[in-house]
């Protein structure tokens, strides 16, 4: 079964594609295969002049629960020998490369969010030009509550929200409702029905000239600081955190529905 479904539909004289994250059992978690598929879809779309818009959404009532840590399980809390290169670094960096490709799409990118958009899923949302969310959407960057660094998504959250709000989201780890995300500038519209909201928004977008949209997006990208070196540093931070004791303890506590060792029993912070 493909975990990325692509549905191409007419939009004026061109096309819109719906890219559907399709693994409801995991709430559409970002596996290596899904990240690769998204990267390949971006590479193809970047050279498709007939494609005018891309809609990114999730199947089964969830947008994306975040990165799948299954492939990292054997590395949790395990230090490397001195001088040994860490295979976690390029694995994490590949996700950032895919996020860069999403941001660089010449087409308008819309994110349609229902249910959870967590961690890496929040990173996907931050790449969108337009974000529609249902009242049931829940968005968060919970990595620090698990002893992990929100490494590759941090630059994209900062770009989207600005410094103060990005710090609140990334350092607090709290969940945010669609209305809260709207107030912070992450969500563009809260709509009761995603399909109806998308139909209305795509109709409005059909009035925009594809070449002008692509050129405007390129200008916006050029006005931002370069990402590659920042994301390289982020991948190192992610790998170091995952191999450290906090991630091992935090993820074990999460898996067993227990409080992490740094959390007080009642959920308050220890003084």
N, C-alpha and C positions, 0 to 999 in steps of 0.2 A: 504494500500500500504506500502510495506517495504521501508524504507528510506536507507537501506544498502543492495545492491545487491551483491551477491558473485558468480562469474563465474570461475569455475575450468577448466583449460586447461592443456594438456600434456606439459611437459618440459623435454626432454630427457627421462630417465627412471622414472622421478618423475612428479611433478605437479607445476604449478603456479596458484595462485588465483588472480583475479582482484576484489578488494573491491571497489564498486562504490557508492559514496555518491549520493543519488537519491532523491533529493527534489528540482528540478530546480526552482520552484516558489519562494523559499526562497534563491536561489543561494547556496543550500546545507548547510544551517546554522546548527550549532551543537545544536540540541535539546537534552534534557535529554535522550530521547529514542534512538537517534543516538549514543550518547556517550556510552550508555549501550550496544548497538549492537556491536559497535567497540570493547569494552572491552571483550565481549563474544567471538567475532571472534578471538581476540588475545589469549584468554585462550585456545581455541580449537587448534589454529595453533601451539601453544607452544608444544603440545604433538602429532604433526603429522609429523612423520619422512619422509613421502613421499613428503611433501610439501617443495619445494626448494626456492620459491620466492613469494612475495606478492607485487602486484601493487595497490597503493592507488590512486584513481582518482575521479573526480566529473562528474556528468551528466549535460547535457544542456549547455555546454560552460562555466561553472564555476567550479572551484575547491571547494572552501569553503569560504563563506562570513564571517565566524567567529561564535562566540557563539550566540545562540538565547537568547535574554534577555526578552522574553515574560513572562517567569515564575518569573522574578524578578520585574516586573512592579510595584507591590503593595509595594515593599520595597524601591523604589527610594526616597531618601531624608528622609526616616523615621528612626529616631533614636530608639534604643532599650531601654527598661527600665534597670536601673542599675542591673547588675548581671544576666540578661537574656541571655541564650545561643543563638547565632545567627544561624538560620537554613541555612543562605547563605554559611556559612563556609564549612560544609560537602558537599553541592551541588557543590561548586566550586572545592573542593578537589577531588571529583570523576573524574573530567576532568583530573586533574593531574595524577591520578592513571592510567587512560587509556593511557595517553601519556607515562608514565613509561612502561606500558605493550607493547606499540608499539616499543619503543626503545629496549626492552629486547627480541624481537622476535628472535629466532635462525635462521630464514630465512633472506635472503637479502630482504630489504624493499625498493621499488622504489616508489617515488611520481611522478605522471604525472600531471603537472600543466598547466591548460589553464584558462584564465580569472582570476577572483579575487581569491587570497589566503590571507585572512585578519584575523587578530587577532588570534583566535583559529585555523583557517585554516593555518596560518603561523606556529603555534605550531606543527601541523601535519607534515608540510614540514620539520621542523627541526629534526624530529624523523627518517627521511628516510636515508638510506645508499647511495642512488643515487637519484638525483632529475633532471628530465627532464622537461623543460618548453618551451612553444611556445613563439614566439615573442609577442603575445598578452597577456601574463600573467602579472598580476599586484600583487605585494606582499607588505604587510604593516602590521604594528602593530599600528593601529590608536587609541588605547584605551585612551592615555593621552589627545588626542584632544577632547574626549568625557567626560573627568572627571573621567575616570575609570583607574584602575591599571591593566596592562597586567600580572596578577599575576601568573597563572600556566604556562604560556608559557615562562616567563622570564628566568628560569634556562636552558631551552632547546635552546633558542635563544643565550644565553651566551655560552653554550657549542659548538654550531654550529659556531658562528661568532667570538668568542673571545671578550674581554672586550670592546675595543674601538668601534668596529663596532656594537656590541650589544647595547651600549649606544646610538649610532647614530640612530639605528632603533627604539629602545624602547622609547627613550626620545624625539625624533623628531616627530614621527608619520607620516612621509611622505610616499608617495607611491613610490615604486621602480619598474622599468621595469625589464624584464627578464635579459637583458644585465647587468643592474646595480647589480642585485642579483647574476649573474654569477661572476662579478668582485669582489664582496664581499665574495664569497665562499659559498653562500647559495645554488645556483643552480649549478649542475654539467655540464649540457649540455643544450644549447638552440637549439631546433629542429623545423623545419617547420611543421612536421607532427608527432604527438605523437605516432600514431600507428606504423608508420615505425621506429621511434626512439626506441620504446619499443621492437619491434621485433629484431632489431639489438642488443640492450643491453641484452635482455634475451638470445639470442644465445651466446653471449660472456660469460654470467653468467653460462651457461650450462657446461662450461669447469671447473668450480670450484667444489671442493668436499664439499658436504653438511656438513659433520662432521667438516671439517676444518673451514668452514665459521662460523658455530655455535660456535666453540671454540674461534675463533678470535674475534667474536663479544662479547663473554663473557669476554675476556681479556680487550677489549676496555672499557666495562662497569665497570670492576673492577678498572681500572685506573682513574676513575672519582670520585669526592666527592659524598657522599650519598645524595640522593634527598629528602627523606621523611620529615625531619625536615624543610628544606627550603620551600617545597611546603605547609606544614602546616602554616608556617608564611605567605606565599603568599596568602593563602585562607583568612586569617584574614584581610590582607591588602585589598583584593578585596571586602570583605563584608563591611568593614568600608568605603571604597570609594563609594560604591554603595548607602549606606545609607546617605551619605553626600550631601551637597548642590551642589557640582560641577557636580556630575553625573546627578542629576535631571535636572540641567540647560543645561548641554551639550547634553544630549540625547533628551531633548525637542527641542533644537535648531536644532539638526540633523534631527529630525522627520519632522520639519517644514521648512527644507532647509534654516535655518537662521544662522547667525554667532553666535558662542558661546560668552557669555559675556566677556570672557577674550581675544577675538580676535578683533583686530581693524577692522573697516568697510571695509578697502581695503585688508584685509587679512594679513597685516603686524603686527608685534608684538608691543604692546604698550611699550614705554620706561618707 
